[in-house]
Structures are given as C-alpha cells and as structure tokens.
Amino acid sequence: MKGCYSRLRALVPTLPRHRRVSKVELLQHVIDYIWALQLELDLDLPPPAPRDPAEATCVSAADHILCR
C-alpha cells in the first residue's frame, strides 16, 4: 500500500513538494486533481443529449461539490 501512495505522490502535480503531506491530504489532492481533469474534459465536449426527459440530470454540470 505504501508503494501506491508513493505512486500517487509522483502523479499529482498539485502536491506541495517541500513538506510532508498526510495520506488524507494526499487523497484530497488526488480527488481535486481528478475533478480538474474532468472539468477540462467537460469543457471540450458538447454535453450528450438525454435519451429520455426522465433521465435528464437535475443538476447542471457547473453545479458540483468540490472536496476541501
């Protein structure tokens, strides 16, 4: 498991490099980074048309919860 955390530290560019971060803080940065990547993807692609009005999302793509 320790190797997995080390791999995450190497992959996430938003981590502070000059201080230790807890596992919880590391996971928080991972979640935030994934959110940022998803937002970039959402901006590049047109939203898919719902097949059925009952399947349409109730919350717009801009209305999301950021973890912090």
C-alpha positions as CSV (number, residue, x, y, z in Angstrom):
1,M,0.0,0.0,0.0
2,K,2.9,2.3,0.7
3,G,4.0,2.0,-2.9
4,C,0.6,3.1,-4.1
5,Y,0.8,6.3,-2.0
6,S,4.3,6.9,-3.4
7,R,3.0,6.5,-6.9
8,L,0.1,8.9,-6.3
9,R,2.6,11.5,-4.9
10,A,4.6,11.2,-8.1
11,L,1.5,11.6,-10.4
12,V,-0.4,14.5,-8.8
13,P,1.2,17.9,-9.7
14,T,-0.7,19.9,-7.1
15,L,1.1,18.5,-4.1
16,P,3.5,20.7,-2.1
17,R,6.9,19.3,-2.8
18,H,8.8,20.7,0.1
19,R,6.8,19.3,3.0
20,R,5.3,16.0,4.0
21,V,1.6,15.5,3.4
22,S,-0.7,13.1,5.3
23,K,-2.4,10.3,3.5
24,V,-5.7,12.2,3.8
25,E,-4.2,15.3,2.3
26,L,-2.7,13.3,-0.5
27,L,-6.1,11.7,-1.3
28,Q,-7.7,15.1,-1.2
29,H,-5.3,16.4,-3.8
30,V,-5.9,13.3,-5.9
31,I,-9.7,14.0,-5.8
32,D,-9.2,17.7,-6.6
33,Y,-6.9,16.8,-9.5
34,I,-9.4,14.3,-10.9
35,W,-12.1,16.9,-10.6
36,A,-10.0,19.4,-12.5
37,L,-9.3,16.9,-15.3
38,Q,-12.9,16.0,-15.5
39,L,-13.9,19.7,-15.8
40,E,-11.4,20.1,-18.6
41,L,-12.9,17.2,-20.5
42,D,-16.4,18.5,-19.9
43,L,-15.4,21.9,-21.4
44,D,-14.0,20.3,-24.5
45,L,-17.0,18.1,-25.3
46,P,-20.6,19.1,-26.0
47,P,-23.0,17.6,-23.4
48,P,-24.8,14.5,-24.6
49,A,-28.5,14.8,-25.3
50,P,-30.6,12.9,-22.8
51,R,-32.5,9.9,-24.4
52,D,-35.5,10.4,-22.2
53,P,-36.5,13.6,-20.3
54,A,-36.8,11.4,-17.1
55,E,-33.1,10.5,-17.5
56,A,-32.0,14.2,-17.7
57,T,-29.8,15.3,-14.9
58,C,-31.3,17.5,-12.2
59,V,-28.0,19.3,-11.5
60,S,-26.1,21.3,-14.1
61,A,-22.5,20.4,-14.9
62,A,-21.4,23.7,-13.4
63,D,-23.0,22.9,-10.0
64,H,-20.7,20.4,-8.3
65,I,-19.2,19.9,-4.9
66,L,-15.5,20.4,-4.6
67,C,-13.9,18.4,-1.8
68,R,-12.0,20.6,0.6
